[in-house]
Amino acid sequence: MNGEPVHHPVSIVGTGPGDPDLLTVRAARIIGNAEVILYDCPTVEPALCIASPSATVRFIERVRHDGPSGQAGSSRMLRLMREFFYEGLRVVRLRAGDPLLFGSPEDECLALGSMHIPFEVVPGLSAGAAAAAGYAMPVSEKYQSDSVTSLIANEITDDFALVRDAAKLIRHGSTIVLYMATRNLSGIFRVFAEEGVPSCVPVVAVARSGWPDEACGLATMGDIAGLLASGKLREPVVYFIGRHLGVRNSPEGVLPPGVLVSNGFIR
């Protein structure tokens, strides 16, 4: 009995938008103590700078499975988590941003639970939260706007039905935060206009939030195309749409519409 390994819970750790300075204290401590670090997204790699030199670090390439999506336990990521867990090692699985903000094609929490492997989820700062704080954006206004809605918009399969509902929130003063939306942005803004959102509503676009080459641009919904045409907003880009928005903290101070700031993250 004394020779059996001690089993530590698997830690699913959110690394935030990229900058290691934006890691939570708990996340930094867990990464620093990890004996095995697994990840499948290059965005998390800056967090590896605080890993122990003796830690085993594995990048797991994402592979589409032909089988049912419910058989997530067959993935290489989960197999390695299980193997290292039963070896008694401290296993950390890194996830970009906040781990559960938009879920995952493979629900690792359910899979680990089905394998009776204890785990913990350590929250991380989302790209939207980091961008809003970095530029002092008022994403809500007391007594006027009491909601902020985050939408992931890389694949729109509902004929923009959810976008149409989001437009109603904008009209009530709410702020919409769009992730992975560039490819569908023209269609999204077309639907917003059809639903009565004025073209003068502010739009703030933050590219590569939390990275050294971060850039921020402020426009209106009617002229955002010109800002995108500058080519300075590199993916990933987070878009904020709402009538109370503004950029109140940048190297140039308060930004007027149409201005773009490169390397403008305020630390």
C-alpha positions as CSV (number, residue, x, y, z in Angstrom):
1,M,0.0,0.0,0.0
2,N,2.8,2.4,0.9
3,G,4.2,2.1,-2.7
4,E,1.0,3.3,-4.4
5,P,1.2,6.8,-6.0
6,V,-0.7,9.7,-4.5
7,H,-3.3,10.8,-7.1
8,H,-3.6,14.6,-7.6
9,P,-6.7,16.1,-9.3
10,V,-6.1,17.1,-12.9
11,S,-6.1,20.9,-13.2
12,I,-7.8,22.5,-16.2
13,V,-6.3,25.9,-16.1
14,G,-7.4,29.0,-18.0
15,T,-4.4,31.0,-19.2
16,G,-6.3,34.2,-20.1
17,P,-5.8,36.0,-23.5
18,G,-2.0,35.5,-23.7
19,D,0.0,37.8,-21.5
20,P,1.4,35.8,-18.5
21,D,0.9,38.9,-16.4
22,L,-2.8,38.3,-16.7
23,L,-2.7,34.8,-15.2
24,T,-4.5,34.5,-11.8
25,V,-2.2,33.9,-8.8
26,R,-3.7,30.5,-8.4
27,A,-3.2,29.6,-12.1
28,A,0.4,30.7,-11.9
29,R,1.0,28.6,-8.8
30,I,-0.5,25.5,-10.3
31,I,1.4,25.8,-13.6
32,G,4.7,26.4,-11.7
33,N,4.1,23.2,-9.6
34,A,3.0,21.1,-12.6
35,E,4.9,17.9,-13.4
36,V,3.0,17.4,-16.7
37,I,1.5,20.2,-18.9
38,L,-0.7,19.3,-21.8
39,Y,-2.2,21.8,-24.3
40,D,-3.6,21.9,-27.8
41,C,-3.7,25.7,-28.6
42,P,-0.6,27.8,-29.3
43,T,-2.3,30.8,-27.6
44,V,-1.4,29.4,-24.2
45,E,2.3,29.0,-24.9
46,P,3.4,32.3,-23.1
47,A,2.2,30.7,-19.9
48,L,4.8,28.0,-20.2
49,C,7.5,30.6,-19.3
50,I,6.6,30.0,-15.6
51,A,6.6,26.2,-15.9
52,S,9.3,24.2,-14.0
53,P,12.2,23.2,-16.2
54,S,11.7,19.6,-15.2
55,A,8.0,19.5,-16.2
56,T,7.0,17.3,-19.2
57,V,5.3,19.6,-21.7
58,R,3.3,18.1,-24.5
59,F,1.5,19.9,-27.4
60,I,-1.4,17.7,-28.6
61,E,-2.5,18.4,-32.1
62,R,-6.2,18.7,-32.5
63,V,-7.7,15.9,-34.6
64,R,-11.3,15.5,-35.8
65,H,-12.8,12.2,-34.8
66,D,-15.1,10.3,-37.1
67,G,-16.9,8.6,-34.3
68,P,-19.7,9.9,-32.1
69,S,-18.9,13.2,-30.4
70,G,-19.8,11.6,-27.0
71,Q,-16.8,9.3,-27.2
72,A,-14.4,12.0,-26.1
73,G,-12.6,9.6,-23.9
74,S,-10.9,8.2,-26.9
75,S,-9.0,11.4,-27.6
76,R,-5.2,11.5,-27.1
77,M,-5.5,14.4,-24.7
78,L,-7.8,12.5,-22.4
79,R,-5.7,9.3,-22.7
80,L,-2.6,11.2,-21.6
81,M,-4.4,12.9,-18.7
82,R,-5.5,9.5,-17.5
83,E,-2.0,7.9,-17.9
84,F,-0.2,10.7,-16.1
85,F,-2.8,10.9,-13.4
86,Y,-2.4,7.2,-12.6
87,E,1.3,7.7,-12.5
88,G,0.7,10.0,-9.6
89,L,1.9,13.1,-11.4
90,R,0.5,16.7,-11.1
91,V,-1.2,17.1,-14.4
92,V,-2.2,20.5,-15.8
93,R,-4.3,20.9,-19.0
94,L,-4.0,24.5,-20.3
95,R,-6.9,26.2,-22.0
96,A,-6.9,29.6,-23.5
97,G,-9.0,32.4,-21.9
98,D,-11.6,31.3,-19.5
99,P,-11.9,27.5,-19.8
100,L,-15.7,27.2,-19.7
101,L,-16.7,30.4,-21.4
102,F,-17.6,28.6,-24.7
103,G,-17.1,25.0,-23.7
104,S,-15.3,22.5,-25.9
105,P,-16.0,20.1,-28.7
106,E,-14.9,17.4,-26.2
107,D,-16.3,17.9,-22.8
108,E,-13.3,17.0,-20.8
109,C,-15.0,17.6,-17.5
110,L,-17.7,15.0,-18.2
111,A,-15.1,12.6,-19.7
112,L,-12.8,12.9,-16.6
113,G,-15.8,12.4,-14.4
114,S,-16.9,9.3,-16.3
115,M,-13.4,7.9,-15.7
116,H,-13.7,8.7,-12.0
117,I,-10.7,11.0,-12.2
118,P,-10.9,14.0,-9.9
119,F,-10.3,17.4,-11.5
120,E,-10.5,21.1,-10.9
121,V,-11.2,24.1,-13.2
122,V,-9.1,27.2,-12.6
123,P,-10.8,30.3,-14.2
124,G,-8.9,32.6,-16.6
125,L,-9.5,36.1,-17.8
126,S,-11.4,36.2,-21.1
127,A,-10.0,38.2,-24.0
128,G,-13.1,40.5,-23.8
129,A,-12.6,41.2,-20.1
130,A,-8.9,42.0,-20.6
131,A,-9.7,44.3,-23.6
132,A,-12.4,46.1,-21.8
133,A,-10.2,46.8,-18.7
134,G,-7.1,47.6,-20.8
135,Y,-8.9,50.4,-22.6
136,A,-11.3,51.4,-19.8
137,M,-14.3,50.6,-21.9
138,P,-17.6,51.2,-20.2
139,V,-19.3,48.0,-21.3
140,S,-22.3,48.7,-19.0
141,E,-23.9,51.8,-17.6
142,K,-25.6,51.8,-14.3
143,Y,-29.4,52.1,-14.6
144,Q,-29.1,52.3,-18.4
145,S,-27.4,49.1,-19.5
146,D,-27.4,46.1,-17.1
147,S,-26.3,43.4,-19.4
148,V,-23.3,42.3,-21.4
149,T,-23.7,39.4,-23.9
150,S,-20.9,37.4,-25.4
151,L,-21.5,35.6,-28.7
152,I,-19.2,33.3,-30.5
153,A,-19.8,33.9,-34.2
154,N,-17.4,31.8,-36.3
155,E,-20.2,29.4,-37.5
156,I,-23.7,30.8,-37.8
157,T,-26.1,28.0,-38.6
158,D,-29.4,29.6,-37.3
159,D,-29.8,32.1,-40.2
160,F,-28.8,34.9,-37.8
161,A,-31.7,34.2,-35.5
162,L,-29.5,34.7,-32.4
163,V,-28.0,37.8,-33.9
164,R,-31.5,39.3,-34.5
165,D,-32.3,38.7,-30.8
166,A,-29.0,40.3,-29.8
167,A,-30.0,43.4,-31.8
168,K,-32.9,43.9,-29.5
169,L,-30.5,43.9,-26.6
170,I,-28.4,46.6,-28.2
171,R,-31.5,48.8,-28.7
172,H,-32.1,48.5,-24.9
173,G,-28.6,49.8,-24.3
174,S,-26.8,46.4,-23.8
175,T,-23.3,45.7,-25.1
176,I,-22.6,42.7,-27.3
177,V,-19.2,41.1,-27.4
178,L,-18.4,39.1,-30.5
179,Y,-15.7,36.5,-30.6
180,M,-14.3,34.9,-33.9
181,A,-16.8,37.1,-35.9
182,T,-14.7,38.7,-38.6
183,R,-15.7,36.3,-41.3
184,N,-19.4,36.9,-40.6
185,L,-19.2,40.5,-39.5
186,S,-20.8,42.1,-42.6
187,G,-23.8,39.8,-42.2
188,I,-24.0,40.4,-38.5
189,F,-24.1,44.2,-39.0
190,R,-26.5,43.9,-41.9
191,V,-28.9,42.0,-39.6
192,F,-28.3,44.6,-36.8
193,A,-29.3,47.4,-39.2
194,E,-32.4,45.4,-40.4
195,E,-33.4,45.2,-36.7
196,G,-33.2,48.9,-36.2
197,V,-29.7,49.3,-34.6
198,P,-28.5,52.8,-35.8
199,S,-25.4,53.0,-37.9
200,C,-23.9,55.5,-35.4
201,V,-23.6,52.9,-32.6
202,P,-20.0,52.6,-31.5
203,V,-17.9,49.6,-32.3
204,V,-14.6,48.9,-30.6
205,A,-12.4,46.2,-32.2
206,V,-9.4,44.8,-30.1
207,A,-7.0,42.6,-32.0
208,R,-4.8,40.1,-30.2
209,S,-5.9,41.2,-26.7
210,G,-3.1,40.7,-24.2
211,W,-0.3,40.2,-26.7
212,P,2.6,42.6,-27.5
213,D,1.2,43.4,-30.9
214,E,-2.3,44.2,-29.6
215,A,-4.2,46.9,-31.5
216,C,-7.4,48.7,-30.8
217,G,-9.7,50.5,-33.2
218,L,-12.8,52.6,-32.6
219,A,-15.4,53.2,-35.3
220,T,-19.2,53.1,-35.7
221,M,-21.2,50.3,-37.1
222,G,-21.6,52.2,-40.3
223,D,-17.9,52.8,-41.0
224,I,-16.2,49.7,-39.4
225,A,-15.4,48.4,-42.9
226,G,-12.8,51.2,-43.3
227,L,-11.1,50.3,-40.0
228,L,-10.9,46.6,-41.0
229,A,-9.5,47.6,-44.4
230,S,-6.4,49.0,-42.6
231,G,-5.1,45.5,-42.2
232,K,-3.7,46.3,-38.8
233,L,-6.3,44.3,-36.9
234,R,-4.8,40.8,-36.8
235,E,-6.8,37.8,-35.6
236,P,-8.1,37.0,-33.1
237,V,-10.3,40.1,-32.9
238,V,-12.9,40.8,-30.2
239,Y,-15.7,43.2,-31.2
240,F,-17.7,45.3,-28.8
241,I,-21.0,46.9,-30.0
242,G,-23.0,49.2,-27.8
243,R,-24.2,52.8,-27.5
244,H,-22.3,53.4,-24.2
245,L,-18.9,52.3,-25.5
246,G,-15.8,54.4,-25.7
247,V,-12.0,54.1,-25.3
248,R,-11.1,56.1,-22.3
249,N,-7.5,54.9,-21.7
250,S,-4.9,54.7,-24.5
251,P,-1.6,56.3,-25.3
252,E,-3.6,59.0,-27.1
253,G,-6.1,59.4,-24.4
254,V,-9.8,59.2,-25.3
255,L,-10.1,58.0,-28.8
256,P,-12.5,59.5,-31.4
257,P,-14.2,57.2,-33.9
258,G,-11.9,56.1,-36.8
259,V,-8.7,56.0,-34.8
260,L,-6.6,52.9,-34.4
261,V,-3.9,52.4,-31.8
262,S,-1.2,49.8,-32.2
263,N,0.6,48.2,-29.2
264,G,-1.8,50.2,-27.1
265,F,-2.3,47.8,-24.2
266,I,-2.2,49.7,-20.9
267,R,-0.4,47.8,-18.2
